Every structure is written in structure tokens, then in C-alpha cells.
Amino acid sequence: MLSGPLAQQIARDTSEVIGYNVLITDDRGIVIGSGDPARVGSFHEASVEVLASQEAAWHTAAEAARLRGVKPGMTLPIVIDGEAVGTVGITGSPRQVRRFGLVVRRQTEILLQESVELRSRLLRERALEELVRDIGSFDADVVDPAFLVARAKELGFDLTVPRTVLIVEVDEPLEQADVVAVRPELLRTLRQRFGPADLVAAVTGGRFAVLPTLKRAGRRGLGEMGVAAVAEQHGFAARVGVGGVARGIVGLGEAYGDALDALRLGKECVRGGATYLIDELRSYQVLAAVGPRARGRLVNLVAGELAQHSDWDELRETLIAWCESGFNLVRTADAMHIHRNTLIYRLEKVERLTGRPWRDHRATLTLYLACLASRLT
């Protein structure tokens, strides 16, 4: 429990404050920290009895001379959770240093307890990060799902209930501390907003994974909740990719991959908004999987002259809206905030450039896929 560097820091700093040398031993009486560095590593015989009795001891010059590695002063036990884990000694006349004894001992115990708690929090944080990473890269041929379920249970999470996966990405703030520096605060904010049953862990840099249960909100609502929490508490812009519904490790692994895809494709292909559901991006996901060469060939063969036209961006968005509005003129015009006649004019221009009737839905769907492919870099 007592580490050498921490003990040395406490001993050195305390010695400077009180003006008397302070030393700290481990649970075997070996000096691991001292205002006098020459004493580090030596055996402090008086500590053995103090550790056994958990009672303070005072030694005059004559008494100290009979003990190995001991100087006049007092030695007190360091007790954490009822266990003596070491001692703290103050060198000087027992009458002079007595007034510092309990204060130094208590301060040392407080610092050590804080160190233990910090280490425990850091270890738990690391365990959560490793668990989420293993879920994201899950391979049934390598890892038994039951093993990950058991690990999660030890950390207080039930991965057998329905969940989804959110990947929250926070923008690097300008003229402020970077995201990595405020990561603990962002983690705390997300955990407070979601709740104790929802697994939250840092992924890398400005990204955080959330595996929330699905009891209280739909997946879009959960994604919006994460983005809003970051904005409200920290003033940072954020976006989120939302995977599908999952139960168990296999499903969570797939949902994790879907959430990453949704975040990447949403940023690239969706105009406006900060919450990207994989359900709305499946077409892009399939097209992204075939590779840039195949996508480029599709665009060239299907869109052809249309893709080279000066109005390509406008005509492409019109075709996408036409297909996604169910080939309905009124709904498409409303979605694009244009007049119905303007919409027809654009569709007729597409027909002239491609040679395909705009009411031929099968041909238009093929053109729709080419339009989606052209959005992907």
C-alpha cells in the first residue's frame, strides 16, 4: 500500500514544514521515505514493536542508541482500515516533537488514504476502458462472451439486458483546455446524465462510449441526451453515433461497430444535426464497405454526364430527397423547401442528362445509390 515515491514526498515535505526530520517505514520497518535521504533503505528497529502494538513509542537518546537505525524522537503507527501499514517517525527530543506527532501521523494517513482511493478509481477506470475496448473488438473465436459478461458484472453492469451503444465525440475547444485535460469532468457529466446502470468509458482522445439500457428513452433520445449534456455543462459542441438494439456481448460488439460507422458516415453525409442513427445510414454503410474504387465506378457508369454538370450538387440532393420522400412531389418539395414546379424542372433536367425517365423508379433508385456513393470520400 505504501509506495516509495509517495512516502519520500510526504517525508520530505513534512520535514520542511515542521523543521524536524520525518521518516516513514513500510510494514517491515524498512525506511522508504525520509527528510534525510541517507536513511532510506535502512532498518528502523523501533517500528517493529510499534507495528505490532499499533501504539506510539518515544525514545530518548540512550534508548535509541540500543536500537538499530533509531534516533531520539517518537514513532507512530500508520493505520489504514484498521491495519498498520507502516510507521512515521519524527527525530528530536521526545518532549519537543510530541506536539507534532498526532498531526503528522493523521496527515500522513489522510494522504495515503487519498492515494489509495485515487489508485482504486484509476484502476476501475482502466478496467472499464478495457472492457469497452474488448466489447468493441469482440471475436467469438478468441474470447468467450461469458467471460466479458462476468467482468462487467464485477464492475456493476449487467450486459444481458437490452442496450445500445453511443459513441460521443467532443469537439476540441478553441482557446480553452483541450478535451483530454477535461476528460474526467466529461466522464462525470455523462455518468450523471445517464445513470448508474449505464456503462460509460473514455475511448480515445475526445471520444466516449456509452452503453445505456433502453428502459427510459428511445435511441435517438439517448443520443440527444449525451450531446445536450456536454453542451449544457461544458459548452462544447459534440455529435453522437448510435448503434442498433443489442442484448449480450455479440450484439453489443456489432452495435459498437455500427455506432462508429454512424458517427463517421453521419459527419460525412448528413446535412445538419448531431445525432446519427445507424438505421438511417445503412445504405451508406453498405456502400462504404465496397471500397472507393467500386463506388467511383458506380458513379461514373450510372451518373455519367450528370455528375460532371455544374448543377450536380443541387441535382444530386434533389434526387436523394425524391427517393427518400417516396417519389412524392409534394413531400419532396416540402422537404427541400422549394416550389413543386421547381422540383419538376430539376427532375426533368436529370432526365435529359441521363436519358432515364424521372418516373422510372427502378432506374431512379440505381441513380440514388450513385448519388449516395458520391457523398462518400
PyMOL commands that set and color helices and strands:
alter all, ss='L'
color gray80, all
select helices_A, chain A and resi 4-18+37-39+46-53+61-65+94-136+145-154+183-194+219-234+248-269+278-289+292-303+305-308+312-324+329-336+340-354+361-375
alter helices_A, ss='H'
color red, helices_A
select strands_A, chain A and resi 22-25+31-34+57-59+73-80+83-91+166-170+199-204+207-211+238-242+275-277
alter strands_A, ss='S'
color yellow, strands_A
deselect
rebuild
show_as cartoon
